[in-house]
């Protein structure tokens, strides 16, 4: 009957054989199509997607024990605490820098440069005269 489309069905064993030969390097997809007279252009790629091992290459499989998972959560929690502590230390440092800057303006002294006995004497003499 002319004009009717012929549908081919291939056994699962045959499909696996073709996929195995392609993945083993014996044939390319085109060579397998010619060797086995498979007419559909998407037939073998479909088999490769369904039956082949290539789909595993796109995924990362990680196997971990329960204690590893708990350890990872603990490390993440510790990391957050350390980040918070670091942010607080930076904030404290900025506040102290601002305080030193304000004190330098108020007393007219470079506290960083004159730190020590010299600075203490200037503070005590200025605070006595300022009263």
LOKE-555737 format. One record per atom (N, C-alpha, C): atom name; z, y negated, x negated; residue number from 1; residue in one letter. Coordinates in pm, whole numbers. Atoms other than C-alpha are relative to their C-alpha. Layout:
N
ATOM   atom       pz       py       px   seq   type
ATOM     CA        Z        Y        X   NUM      A
...
//
This chain:
131
ATOM   atom       pz       py       px   seq   type
ATOM      N        0      118      -83     1      X
ATOM     CA        0        0        0     1      X
ATOM      C        0     -125      -88     1      X
ATOM      N        9      121       80     2      X
ATOM     CA     -115     -319     -168     2      X
ATOM      C       92     -110       53     2      X
ATOM      N      -85      113      -38     3      X
ATOM     CA      114     -622     -170     3      X
ATOM      C      147       33       11     3      X
ATOM      N     -141      -36       -7     4      X
ATOM     CA      436     -426     -156     4      X
ATOM      C       62       -8     -139     4      X
ATOM      N      -71       12      126     5      X
ATOM     CA      691     -498     -425     5      X
ATOM      C       71      132      -29     5      X
ATOM      N      -64     -124       40     6      X
ATOM     CA      811     -195     -617     6      X
ATOM      C      131      -34      -66     6      X
ATOM      N     -132       22       56     7      X
ATOM     CA     1180     -183     -697     7      X
ATOM      C       38      121      -84     7      X
ATOM      N      -40     -108       89     8      X
ATOM     CA     1299       21     -993     8      X
ATOM      C      152        5       -8     8      X
ATOM      N     -144      -22       16     9      X
ATOM     CA     1647      168    -1017     9      X
ATOM      C       20       82     -126     9      X
ATOM      N      -29      -69      124    10      X
ATOM     CA     1793      276    -1347    10      X
ATOM      C      142       54        7    10      X
ATOM      N     -133      -60       -4    11      X
ATOM     CA     2087      509    -1386    11      X
ATOM      C       95      -77      -93    11      X
ATOM      N     -101       66       82    12      X
ATOM     CA     2411      376    -1531    12      X
ATOM      C       -3       55     -143    12      X
ATOM      N        7      -61      134    13      X
ATOM     CA     2378      621    -1822    13      X
ATOM      C     -117      -57      -79    13      X
ATOM      N      117       57       66    14      X
ATOM     CA     2030      486    -1901    14      X
ATOM      C       28     -145      -41    14      X
ATOM      N      -33      139       30    15      X
ATOM     CA     2152      127    -1881    15      X
ATOM      C       92       -9     -122    15      X
ATOM      N      -94       -1      113    16      X
ATOM     CA     2438      204    -2119    16      X
ATOM      C      -70       37     -129    16      X
ATOM      N       75      -41      119    17      X
ATOM     CA     2198      375    -2359    17      X
ATOM      C      -80     -118      -56    17      X
ATOM      N       81      114       43    18      X
ATOM     CA     1969       71    -2371    18      X
ATOM      C       90     -108      -60    18      X
ATOM      N      -94      101       50    19      X
ATOM     CA     2264     -168    -2414    19      X
ATOM      C       54       42     -136    19      X
ATOM      N      -54      -52      127    20      X
ATOM     CA     2408       51    -2690    20      X
ATOM      C     -102      -13     -113    20      X
ATOM      N      105       10      103    21      X
ATOM     CA     2075       57    -2875    21      X
ATOM      C      -24     -144      -42    21      X
ATOM      N       20      142       32    22      X
ATOM     CA     2040     -321    -2854    22      X
ATOM      C      120      -51      -82    22      X
ATOM      N     -118       46       72    23      X
ATOM     CA     2399     -387    -2964    23      X
ATOM      C       13       69     -137    23      X
ATOM      N       -2      -71      128    24      X
ATOM     CA     2361     -127    -3240    24      X
ATOM      C     -106      -48      -96    24      X
ATOM      N      103       58       86    25      X
ATOM     CA     2061     -318    -3377    25      X
ATOM      C     -128       81       -7    25      X
ATOM      N      123      -82        3    26      X
ATOM     CA     1800      -49    -3309    26      X
ATOM      C     -116      -75       62    26      X
ATOM      N      104       77      -70    27      X
ATOM     CA     1606     -274    -3068    27      X
ATOM      C       47     -141       26    27      X
ATOM      N      -28      130      -58    28      X
ATOM     CA     1586     -635    -2971    28      X
ATOM      C      -21       17      151    28      X
ATOM      N       19      -11     -145    29      X
ATOM     CA     1577     -708    -2596    29      X
ATOM      C     -148       23       31    29      X
ATOM      N      145      -15      -23    30      X
ATOM     CA     1197     -746    -2608    30      X
ATOM      C      -51      137      -41    30      X
ATOM      N       43     -132       47    31      X
ATOM     CA     1150     -427    -2808    31      X
ATOM      C       47      109       96    31      X
ATOM      N      -50      -99      -96    32      X
ATOM     CA     1367     -231    -2564    32      X
ATOM      C      -81       -4      129    32      X
ATOM      N       84       12     -121    33      X
ATOM     CA     1166     -366    -2269    33      X
ATOM      C     -132       73      -19    33      X
ATOM      N      129      -66       26    34      X
ATOM     CA      844     -246    -2430    34      X
ATOM      C       17      151      -18    34      X
ATOM      N      -20     -142       29    35      X
ATOM     CA      985       86    -2551    35      X
ATOM      C       27       81      126    35      X
ATOM      N      -36      -73     -121    36      X
ATOM     CA     1121      183    -2210    36      X
ATOM      C      -77      -47      123    36      X
ATOM      N       86       51     -108    37      X
ATOM     CA      860       -2    -1999    37      X
ATOM      C       84      -58      115    37      X
ATOM      N      -83       68      -99    38      X
ATOM     CA     1119     -215    -1823    38      X
ATOM      C      -67     -133       28    38      X
ATOM      N       85      115      -33    39      X
ATOM     CA      928     -486    -1637    39      X
ATOM      C       76     -130       24    39      X
ATOM      N      -72      123      -34    40      X
ATOM     CA     1193     -735    -1522    40      X
ATOM      C       54      -71     -124    40      X
ATOM      N      -46       78      116    41      X
ATOM     CA     1266    -1014    -1771    41      X
ATOM      C      152      -15       -3    41      X
ATOM      N     -144       18       -5    42      X
ATOM     CA     1628    -1049    -1654    42      X
ATOM      C       78      130       10    42      X
ATOM      N      -67     -128      -18    43      X
ATOM     CA     1701     -678    -1621    43      X
ATOM      C       93       33     -116    43      X
ATOM      N      -82      -37      116    44      X
ATOM     CA     1824     -604    -1973    44      X
ATOM      C      108     -104      -30    44      X
ATOM      N     -109       97       19    45      X
ATOM     CA     2010     -935    -2016    45      X
ATOM      C      112       17      103    45      X
ATOM      N     -102      -27     -101    46      X
ATOM     CA     2190     -852    -1691    46      X
ATOM      C       85      119      -39    46      X
ATOM      N      -75     -117       46    47      X
ATOM     CA     2286     -511    -1828    47      X
ATOM      C       92      -36     -116    47      X
ATOM      N      -82       42      115    48      X
ATOM     CA     2407     -670    -2151    48      X
ATOM      C      123      -78       47    48      X
ATOM      N     -112       79      -51    49      X
ATOM     CA     2621     -913    -1954    49      X
ATOM      C      101       90       70    49      X
ATOM      N      -88      -88      -79    50      X
ATOM     CA     2761     -639    -1730    50      X
ATOM      C       63      110      -85    50      X
ATOM      N      -46     -118       71    51      X
ATOM     CA     2795     -353    -1978    51      X
ATOM      C       27      -20     -148    51      X
ATOM      N       -8       20      144    52      X
ATOM     CA     2776     -499    -2326    52      X
ATOM      C      133      -54      -46    52      X
ATOM      N     -124       49       62    53      X
ATOM     CA     3049     -602    -2565    53      X
ATOM      C      -12     -146      -40    53      X
ATOM      N       22      138       44    54      X
ATOM     CA     2897     -942    -2639    54      X
ATOM      C       89      -99       75    54      X
ATOM      N      -82       93      -78    55      X
ATOM     CA     3097    -1106    -2360    55      X
ATOM      C      142      -14      -57    55      X
ATOM      N     -133        8       61    56      X
ATOM     CA     3414    -1032    -2557    56      X
ATOM      C        4     -100     -115    56      X
ATOM      N        4       91      114    57      X
ATOM     CA     3299    -1255    -2843    57      X
ATOM      C       38     -142       38    57      X
ATOM      N      -30      136      -44    58      X
ATOM     CA     3348    -1570    -2634    58      X
ATOM      C      148      -20       31    58      X
ATOM      N     -139       10      -40    59      X
ATOM     CA     3714    -1494    -2568    59      X
ATOM      C       92       28     -118    59      X
ATOM      N     -104      -29       98    60      X
ATOM     CA     4026    -1501    -2781    60      X
ATOM      C      106       81       73    60      X
ATOM      N     -101      -86      -61    61      X
ATOM     CA     4258    -1218    -2697    61      X
ATOM      C      122       -2      -90    61      X
ATOM      N     -124        7       77    62      X
ATOM     CA     4617    -1266    -2806    62      X
ATOM      C      100       94       64    62      X
ATOM      N     -101      -94      -47    63      X
ATOM     CA     4868     -989    -2773    63      X
ATOM      C      131      -40      -63    63      X
ATOM      N     -128       43       54    64      X
ATOM     CA     5227    -1093    -2805    64      X
ATOM      C      113       75       71    64      X
ATOM      N     -118      -65      -55    65      X
ATOM     CA     5564     -935    -2752    65      X
ATOM      C       82     -105       75    65      X
ATOM      N      -79       92      -80    66      X
ATOM     CA     5813    -1086    -2508    66      X
ATOM      C       84      -94      -87    66      X
ATOM      N      -82       85       86    67      X
ATOM     CA     6038    -1212    -2787    67      X
ATOM      C      -83     -105      -73    67      X
ATOM      N       88       99       61    68      X
ATOM     CA     5738    -1388    -2946    68      X
ATOM      C      -25     -114       98    68      X
ATOM      N       23      101     -102    69      X
ATOM     CA     5672    -1569    -2619    69      X
ATOM      C      124      -89       14    69      X
ATOM      N     -125       76       -7    70      X
ATOM     CA     6040    -1672    -2599    70      X
ATOM      C       16      -90     -121    70      X
ATOM      N      -10       77      124    71      X
ATOM     CA     6030    -1788    -2962    71      X
ATOM      C      -93     -121        6    71      X
ATOM      N       96      109      -13    72      X
ATOM     CA     5721    -1998    -2889    72      X
ATOM      C       55     -109       92    72      X
ATOM      N      -59       98      -91    73      X
ATOM     CA     5894    -2166    -2593    73      X
ATOM      C      114      -75      -68    73      X
ATOM      N     -112       62       71    74      X
ATOM     CA     6201    -2231    -2808    74      X
ATOM      C      -51     -101     -103    74      X
ATOM      N       57       91       99    75      X
ATOM     CA     5988    -2387    -3083    75      X
ATOM      C      -60     -124       66    75      X
ATOM      N       56      115      -73    76      X
ATOM     CA     5809    -2608    -2829    76      X
ATOM      C      112      -93       47    76      X
ATOM      N     -114       79      -44    77      X
ATOM     CA     6144    -2720    -2688    77      X
ATOM      C       62      -77     -118    77      X
ATOM      N      -55       63      120    78      X
ATOM     CA     6275    -2793    -3039    78      X
ATOM      C      -91     -113      -49    78      X
ATOM      N       97      103       41    79      X
ATOM     CA     5957    -2987    -3121    79      X
ATOM      C       16     -125       86    79      X
ATOM      N      -19      114      -88    80      X
ATOM     CA     6008    -3209    -2816    80      X
ATOM      C      128      -75      -33    80      X
ATOM      N     -127       65       36    81      X
ATOM     CA     6370    -3274    -2916    81      X
ATOM      C      -15      -80     -129    81      X
ATOM      N       20       71      127    82      X
ATOM     CA     6266    -3366    -3270    82      X
ATOM      C      -87     -123       18    82      X
ATOM      N       84      117      -25    83      X
ATOM     CA     5992    -3596    -3143    83      X
ATOM      C       80     -111       66    83      X
ATOM      N      -85       97      -67    84      X
ATOM     CA     6245    -3766    -2916    84      X
ATOM      C       97      -66      -99    84      X
ATOM      N      -92       54      100    85      X
ATOM     CA     6494    -3804    -3202    85      X
ATOM      C      -73      -94      -96    85      X
ATOM      N       78       86       88    86      X
ATOM     CA     6223    -3949    -3424    86      X
ATOM      C      -32     -133       67    86      X
ATOM      N       31      123      -73    87      X
ATOM     CA     6123    -4200    -3156    87      X
ATOM      C      125      -88       10    87      X
ATOM      N     -125       76       -6    88      X
ATOM     CA     6489    -4303    -3116    88      X
ATOM      C       34      -62     -135    88      X
ATOM      N      -27       52      134    89      X
ATOM     CA     6525    -4342    -3494    89      X
ATOM      C      -93     -118      -30    89      X
ATOM      N       93      112       21    90      X
ATOM     CA     6214    -4564    -3504    90      X
ATOM      C       47     -122       79    90      X
ATOM      N      -48      111      -83    91      X
ATOM     CA     6352    -4774    -3219    91      X
ATOM      C      124      -64      -63    91      X
ATOM      N     -122       50       65    92      X
ATOM     CA     6689    -4806    -3394    92      X
ATOM      C      -37      -82     -124    92      X
ATOM      N       46       70      120    93      X
ATOM     CA     6511    -4907    -3716    93      X
ATOM      C      -59     -136       37    93      X
ATOM      N       57      128      -43    94      X
ATOM     CA     6313    -5176    -3530    94      X
ATOM      C      109      -97       43    94      X
ATOM      N     -110       86      -44    95      X
ATOM     CA     6632    -5308    -3371    95      X
ATOM      C       77      -56     -119    95      X
ATOM      N      -73       46      119    96      X
ATOM     CA     6810    -5325    -3707    96      X
ATOM      C      -83     -101      -79    96      X
ATOM      N       87       97       68    97      X
ATOM     CA     6510    -5501    -3865    97      X
ATOM      C        6     -134       71    97      X
ATOM      N       -6      124      -78    98      X
ATOM     CA     6517    -5756    -3582    98      X
ATOM      C      135      -68      -19    98      X
ATOM      N     -135       55       22    99      X
ATOM     CA     6894    -5801    -3627    99      X
ATOM      C        9      -66     -137    99      X
ATOM      N       -2       56      136   100      X
ATOM     CA     6854    -5858    -4002   100      X
ATOM      C      -81     -130       -3   100      X
ATOM      N       86      118       -3   101      X
ATOM     CA     6572    -6105    -3938   101      X
ATOM      C       72     -117       69   101      X
ATOM      N      -74      103      -74   102      X
ATOM     CA     6784    -6293    -3684   102      X
ATOM      C      117      -55      -84   102      X
ATOM      N     -112       43       85   103      X
ATOM     CA     7085    -6300    -3920   103      X
ATOM      C      -51      -84     -116   103      X
ATOM      N       56       80      110   104      X
ATOM     CA     6864    -6428    -4203   104      X
ATOM      C      -33     -141       46   104      X
ATOM      N       31      133      -53   105      X
ATOM     CA     6742    -6714    -3983   105      X
ATOM      C      128      -78       28   105      X
ATOM      N     -126       67      -36   106      X
ATOM     CA     7094    -6793    -3861   106      X
ATOM      C       77      -46     -123   106      X
ATOM      N      -78       33      120   107      X
ATOM     CA     7258    -6788    -4206   107      X
ATOM      C      -85      -60     -111   107      X
ATOM      N       87       57      102   108      X
ATOM     CA     6956    -6906    -4405   108      X
ATOM      C        3       76     -131   108      X
ATOM      N      -12      -83      119   109      X
ATOM     CA     6988    -6617    -4649   109      X
ATOM      C      -98      118       14   109      X
ATOM      N       83     -121        1   110      X
ATOM     CA     6749    -6341    -4750   110      X
ATOM      C       93      119      -22   110      X
ATOM      N     -100     -106        8   111      X
ATOM     CA     6983    -6051    -4672   111      X
ATOM      C      -49      119      -81   111      X
ATOM      N       52     -114       74   112      X
ATOM     CA     6757    -5790    -4819   112      X
ATOM      C        5      -26     -150   112      X
ATOM      N        0       36      140   113      X
ATOM     CA     6739    -5975    -5147   113      X
ATOM      C      142      -20      -52   113      X
ATOM      N     -135       36       42   114      X
ATOM     CA     7101    -6094    -5160   114      X
ATOM      C      105       97       53   114      X
ATOM      N      -95      -97      -53   115      X
ATOM     CA     7266    -5780    -5037   115      X
ATOM      C      109       29     -103   115      X
ATOM      N     -110      -31       90   116      X
ATOM     CA     7609    -5716    -5185   116      X
ATOM      C      105     -109        2   116      X
ATOM      N     -110       97        9   117      X
ATOM     CA     7893    -5942    -5307   117      X
ATOM      C      -48     -143       25   117      X
ATOM      N       54      135      -14   118      X
ATOM     CA     7676    -6252    -5324   118      X
ATOM      C      -17      -37      147   118      X
ATOM      N       24       25     -141   119      X
ATOM     CA     7575    -6220    -4961   119      X
ATOM      C      131       -9       76   119      X
ATOM      N     -129        1      -69   120      X
ATOM     CA     7932    -6149    -4852   120      X
ATOM      C       70     -135      -19   120      X
ATOM      N      -63      129       28   121      X
ATOM     CA     8059    -6469    -5022   121      X
ATOM      C      -67     -111       80   121      X
ATOM      N       71      104      -75   122      X
ATOM     CA     7788    -6680    -4860   122      X
ATOM      C       34        8      148   122      X
ATOM      N      -33      -16     -141   123      X
ATOM     CA     7865    -6533    -4519   123      X
ATOM      C      139      -53       29   123      X
ATOM      N     -138       40      -26   124      X
ATOM     CA     8237    -6592    -4550   124      X
ATOM      C       15     -153      -12   124      X
ATOM      N      -10      145       15   125      X
ATOM     CA     8192    -6953    -4673   125      X
ATOM      C      -69      -71      116   125      X
ATOM      N       71       64     -112   126      X
ATOM     CA     7939    -7036    -4400   126      X
ATOM      C       75       20      129   126      X
ATOM      N      -70      -26     -127   127      X
ATOM     CA     8142    -6872    -4125   127      X
ATOM      C      129      -85        5   127      X
ATOM      N     -118       85        2   128      X
ATOM     CA     8452    -7070    -4237   128      X
ATOM      C      -38     -145       30   128      X
ATOM      N       42      138      -22   129      X
ATOM     CA     8258    -7398    -4243   129      X
ATOM      C      -59      -17      139   129      X
ATOM      N       60        8     -132   130      X
ATOM     CA     8088    -7316    -3914   130      X
ATOM      C      101       -5      113   130      X
ATOM      N     -100       -4     -106   131      X
ATOM     CA     8418    -7291    -3723   131      X
ATOM      C       43     -134       43   131      X
//
